[in-house]
Amino acid sequence: MLFLLACSGFGSPPASPMSPCPDKPNCVSSLATDASHMILPLDLYGDRTTAIARLAALVQSFPRTQIIAQDSTYLHATFASPTMSYIDDVEFRITDGRIQVRSASRFGHGDMGVNRNRVEEIRAQWDSMGGKR
C-alpha cells in the first residue's frame, strides 16, 4: 500500500520551509551551493506583500497547481504532473531584496529537468511582466 501511495504522488512535503535539496537530481534551489541544484533567485519587484500576491496569481495560472501556504514573505505551492499526479513542491521566500526559490519532487530520484524548467518558466513570465499583474 505504501508503494501505491508513493506512486500516486502522496510523498512527503518539505521537512521545513526552504530546506536544502536532498542528494537527488530532482530539486533546484537558489540557496544551494552546488552547481547541480543551484538556480538563480527571482528579482523582487515592488513591496513584499504585493510581490507575493502577484507571484501567487502567476503560479495559480499554471495547470494542476494548489497554493498550500502564503504570507507576506513566503509562498508554498504544489504542482501535480498531468499523468501520474506526482507532486512537486515549489517555495518562494523574500529575503535580502530577492525572491529565493526551491522546487523539488516528492517522489523519485530524477525529474528530467521538470523542476528547473518550471522555475525558469515562472522567472520568464515574472520578468516579462515586471512583477506586475
C-alpha positions as CSV (number, residue, x, y, z in Angstrom):
1,M,0.0,0.0,0.0
2,L,2.9,2.4,0.7
3,F,4.1,1.8,-2.8
4,L,0.7,2.8,-4.2
5,L,0.6,6.0,-2.1
6,A,4.0,7.0,-3.2
7,C,3.3,6.3,-6.8
8,S,0.1,8.4,-6.7
9,G,2.1,11.4,-5.7
10,F,1.3,11.5,-1.9
11,G,5.0,11.8,-0.9
12,S,6.1,14.0,1.9
13,P,6.1,17.8,1.7
14,P,9.3,19.6,2.5
15,A,10.7,19.0,6.0
16,S,10.8,22.7,6.7
17,P,10.4,25.8,4.5
18,M,13.2,26.2,2.1
19,S,15.0,23.1,3.3
20,P,18.2,22.1,1.5
21,C,17.9,19.9,-1.6
22,P,18.3,16.2,-1.0
23,D,21.2,14.3,-2.7
24,K,19.0,13.7,-5.8
25,P,18.7,15.5,-9.1
26,N,15.0,16.3,-8.7
27,C,15.4,19.5,-6.8
28,V,16.7,23.1,-7.5
29,S,17.2,25.9,-5.0
30,S,18.6,29.4,-5.1
31,L,20.1,28.6,-1.7
32,A,22.0,25.6,-3.0
33,T,25.8,25.8,-3.1
34,D,26.4,23.0,-5.6
35,A,26.0,23.5,-9.3
36,S,23.7,20.6,-9.9
37,H,21.0,22.1,-7.6
38,M,21.7,25.8,-7.9
39,I,19.3,28.2,-9.6
40,L,19.2,31.9,-9.5
41,P,16.7,33.7,-7.3
42,L,13.9,35.9,-8.8
43,D,14.1,39.6,-8.8
44,L,11.9,41.4,-6.4
45,Y,9.5,44.0,-8.0
46,G,7.7,46.3,-5.6
47,D,7.0,45.7,-1.9
48,R,7.0,42.2,-0.4
49,T,3.3,41.8,0.2
50,T,2.3,42.9,-3.3
51,A,5.1,40.8,-4.9
52,I,3.9,37.6,-3.1
53,A,0.3,38.2,-4.1
54,R,1.3,38.7,-7.7
55,L,3.6,35.7,-7.6
56,A,0.7,33.6,-6.2
57,A,-1.5,34.7,-9.1
58,L,1.2,33.8,-11.6
59,V,1.7,30.4,-10.0
60,Q,-2.0,29.7,-10.0
61,S,-2.2,30.3,-13.7
62,F,-0.3,27.1,-14.2
63,P,-2.5,23.9,-14.5
64,R,-2.8,21.5,-11.6
65,T,-1.5,24.0,-9.1
66,Q,-2.6,24.5,-5.5
67,I,-1.4,27.2,-3.0
68,I,-0.6,25.5,0.3
69,A,0.7,28.4,2.4
70,Q,1.1,32.1,1.8
71,D,2.1,35.1,4.0
72,S,3.8,38.5,3.3
73,T,7.2,36.9,2.6
74,Y,6.5,33.2,1.8
75,L,4.6,31.2,-0.8
76,H,4.3,27.4,-1.0
77,A,2.5,25.8,-3.9
78,T,2.2,22.3,-5.3
79,F,2.2,21.2,-8.9
80,A,0.8,17.8,-10.0
81,S,2.1,16.1,-13.1
82,P,-0.6,15.5,-15.8
83,T,-0.5,11.7,-16.0
84,M,0.6,10.1,-12.7
85,S,-0.2,13.1,-10.4
86,Y,3.3,13.2,-8.9
87,I,3.6,16.2,-6.6
88,D,6.3,18.8,-6.8
89,D,6.6,21.4,-4.0
90,V,7.6,24.9,-5.1
91,E,8.5,27.5,-2.4
92,F,9.4,31.2,-2.6
93,R,10.7,33.3,0.2
94,I,11.6,37.0,0.1
95,T,14.9,37.7,1.7
96,D,17.5,40.5,1.2
97,G,15.6,42.1,-1.7
98,R,15.4,38.9,-3.7
99,I,12.9,36.0,-4.0
100,Q,14.6,32.8,-3.1
101,V,13.1,29.7,-4.7
102,R,13.1,26.0,-4.2
103,S,11.4,23.4,-6.3
104,A,11.5,19.6,-5.6
105,S,9.8,16.4,-6.5
106,R,8.3,14.5,-3.6
107,F,8.9,11.1,-5.2
108,G,11.6,9.6,-7.3
109,H,15.2,10.2,-8.0
110,G,15.3,12.3,-11.1
111,D,12.7,14.6,-12.7
112,M,14.0,15.0,-16.3
113,G,14.6,18.7,-15.6
114,V,11.0,19.5,-14.8
115,N,11.6,21.5,-11.6
116,R,14.4,23.6,-13.2
117,N,12.3,24.2,-16.3
118,R,9.3,25.2,-14.3
119,V,11.2,27.7,-12.2
120,E,12.7,29.2,-15.4
121,E,9.3,29.5,-17.0
122,I,8.0,31.2,-13.9
123,R,11.0,33.5,-14.0
124,A,10.5,34.4,-17.6
125,Q,6.8,35.3,-17.0
126,W,7.6,37.2,-13.8
127,D,10.4,39.2,-15.5
128,S,8.2,39.9,-18.6
129,M,5.5,41.4,-16.5
130,G,8.0,43.3,-14.3
131,G,6.4,41.6,-11.3
132,K,3.0,43.3,-12.2
133,R,-0.3,41.7,-13.0
